[in-house]
Amino acid sequence: MESVARGGTRWKRFAVVMVPSVAATAAVGVALAQGALAASFSISGQQAKVSVKELDGTGFVQYGTINTKHNGEPVPVAVSAFESAELKGLCQSVVVPVPGFGDVSLKLTAGNGDKPVIAKNLYIDLNQLDADATFRDINIGVAAGSTSKGPDVEAGVIKGAPGSFAQEADSAFLTDVKQTSWATSAATFKLTGLSMKVSKGKNECF
């Protein structure tokens, strides 16, 4: 029975959908955990659920923008960006519906030991965020394009549509973070204590 299950149409379909992405994610994850690779990754057409026990960031800026999915569909997002951030208890999960097989979950955790996850020039494109937050020296209602904090300030990168609403702070400390995001990127992303699991059904961070 086992050989039939492995050679059946449903398993082949599952393998075609999942194996390339899982293999790529595993390779990237190992390199990230070793601090040997600058991270720049996104989830095309699907959202990830991300939870963090603590996020301690400096050089914070937030603004609105429009992302484009792989099929050309525009998606409004809020971008939260940090010059640097330390994250404790990081969890990211994605559920992939596989025709003829059902849901398959990819779940990644890191930073659950003594050493946190460390990110530099971190950008998170999200559409929902729940957390307890403390900001230091915050400016609310700053015109995008004139912000003085956040990544790439020295490079003169315009964050959001010029003149649109933005906010910034010297630092941000968030706890019990729960968010849904379309994309995450960073100049460096060191995942300490990385663990990745693939399972049938829904196995999400929250």
C-alpha positions in Angstrom: 0.0 0.0 0.0 2.9 2.4 0.8 4.3 2.1 -2.8 0.9 2.8 -4.3 0.5 5.9 -2.1 3.9 7.2 -3.0 3.4 6.5 -6.7 -0.2 7.7 -6.9 -1.4 10.7 -8.7 -2.1 12.7 -5.6 1.4 12.3 -4.2 3.0 13.2 -7.5 0.9 16.3 -7.6 1.9 17.2 -4.1 5.6 16.6 -4.9 5.4 18.8 -8.0 3.9 21.7 -6.0 5.9 21.4 -2.8 9.3 19.9 -3.4 10.9 22.7 -5.3 9.7 25.4 -2.9 10.6 23.4 0.2 14.1 22.5 -1.1 14.7 26.2 -1.9 13.4 27.3 1.4 15.6 24.8 3.2 18.7 25.9 1.4 18.0 29.5 2.0 17.2 28.8 5.7 20.4 27.0 6.3 22.4 29.9 4.7 20.5 32.4 6.7 21.0 30.5 9.9 24.8 30.6 9.2 24.6 34.3 8.5 26.1 33.7 5.0 23.3 35.1 2.8 21.5 38.4 2.5 17.8 37.7 2.6 15.3 39.0 0.1 12.3 36.8 -0.3 8.5 37.1 -0.7 5.4 34.9 -0.9 3.9 35.3 -4.3 0.1 35.4 -4.3 -0.1 33.9 -0.7 0.0 35.4 2.7 2.2 34.2 5.6 1.1 34.3 9.2 3.9 35.6 11.4 4.1 35.7 15.2 6.9 37.1 17.4 7.1 37.1 21.2 9.3 40.2 21.3 10.6 42.5 18.6 13.1 45.2 19.6 13.9 47.5 16.7 15.7 50.7 16.0 15.3 53.2 13.2 11.6 52.5 12.6 9.4 53.9 9.8 6.0 52.9 8.5 4.2 53.9 5.4 1.6 52.7 2.9 2.3 51.5 -0.6 0.9 49.2 -3.3 2.4 45.8 -4.1 1.7 43.8 -7.2 0.9 40.1 -7.2 2.3 37.7 -9.8 -1.0 38.0 -11.8 -0.8 41.8 -11.9 -3.4 42.3 -9.1 -2.6 45.4 -7.0 -2.5 44.9 -3.2 -2.4 47.7 -0.7 0.0 47.2 2.2 1.6 48.9 5.2 5.3 48.6 5.2 7.0 48.4 8.6 10.8 49.0 8.3 13.7 48.8 10.8 17.3 49.7 10.5 18.0 46.8 12.9 15.8 44.4 14.9 16.1 41.6 17.3 13.3 39.1 17.4 12.5 36.5 20.0 10.1 33.6 19.4 9.7 34.0 15.7 7.2 31.8 13.8 6.2 32.0 10.2 3.7 29.7 8.5 2.2 29.3 5.0 -0.6 27.0 4.0 -0.6 25.7 0.4 -3.8 24.2 -1.0 -2.8 21.2 -3.2 -5.5 20.0 -5.6 -6.4 16.4 -4.9 -4.4 16.3 -1.7 -5.6 19.0 0.6 -3.8 21.7 2.6 -0.1 21.4 3.2 1.6 23.7 5.8 5.1 25.0 5.9 6.1 26.3 9.3 9.4 27.9 10.3 10.5 28.8 13.9 13.6 30.5 15.2 15.0 32.6 18.1 13.5 30.5 20.8 16.7 30.0 22.8 19.1 32.5 24.4 20.1 34.1 21.1 17.5 36.1 19.1 16.9 36.4 15.4 18.9 39.4 14.1 17.9 41.4 11.1 19.4 44.5 9.4 17.4 46.8 7.0 14.2 44.8 7.6 11.1 45.4 5.6 7.7 43.8 6.2 4.8 44.3 3.8 1.7 43.5 5.9 -2.1 44.1 5.9 -2.8 43.2 9.5 -0.9 43.6 12.8 -1.9 43.0 16.4 0.6 43.7 19.2 1.5 45.7 22.3 3.8 48.4 21.2 6.1 51.1 22.8 7.7 53.8 20.6 10.4 56.2 21.5 10.6 59.7 19.9 7.7 59.0 17.5 6.6 61.4 14.8 3.1 60.6 13.4 1.8 62.1 10.2 5.1 62.7 8.6 5.0 63.2 4.8 6.5 60.1 3.1 9.7 61.0 1.3 10.7 63.4 4.1 11.2 60.8 6.8 14.6 60.8 8.6 14.5 57.4 10.2 14.5 53.8 8.9 16.6 51.9 6.5 18.4 53.5 3.5 18.0 57.0 4.9 21.6 58.0 3.8 20.8 56.6 0.3 17.8 59.0 0.0 15.3 56.2 -0.7 11.7 57.6 -0.8 9.5 55.5 1.5 6.0 55.5 0.0 4.3 57.9 -2.3 5.8 61.4 -1.8 3.6 63.5 0.4 1.5 60.5 1.6 1.1 59.6 5.3 3.9 58.0 7.2 5.2 57.7 10.8 8.7 57.2 12.3 10.4 56.6 15.6 13.9 56.2 17.0 12.9 52.8 18.4 10.0 50.4 18.6 9.4 47.6 21.1 6.6 45.2 20.3 5.4 42.1 22.2 2.8 39.4 21.4 3.0 40.3 17.7 0.6 38.6 15.3 0.5 39.7 11.7 -0.3 38.6 8.1 2.2 39.6 5.5 2.7 39.5 1.8 6.5 39.8 1.8 9.5 40.2 4.0 13.0 41.3 3.0 16.2 42.2 4.8 19.8 43.0 4.0 20.8 40.3 6.5 18.6 37.9 8.5 20.3 35.6 11.0 17.9 32.8 12.1 19.3 31.2 15.2 17.8 27.9 16.2 16.1 27.5 12.9 13.5 24.7 12.6 11.3 24.0 9.6 8.5 21.5 9.3 6.1 20.5 6.5 2.9 18.8 7.4 -0.5 17.8 5.9 -3.4 20.0 7.0 -3.3 23.4 8.6 -0.5 24.0 11.1 -0.2 27.8 11.5 1.5 30.1 14.0 -1.9 31.4 15.2 
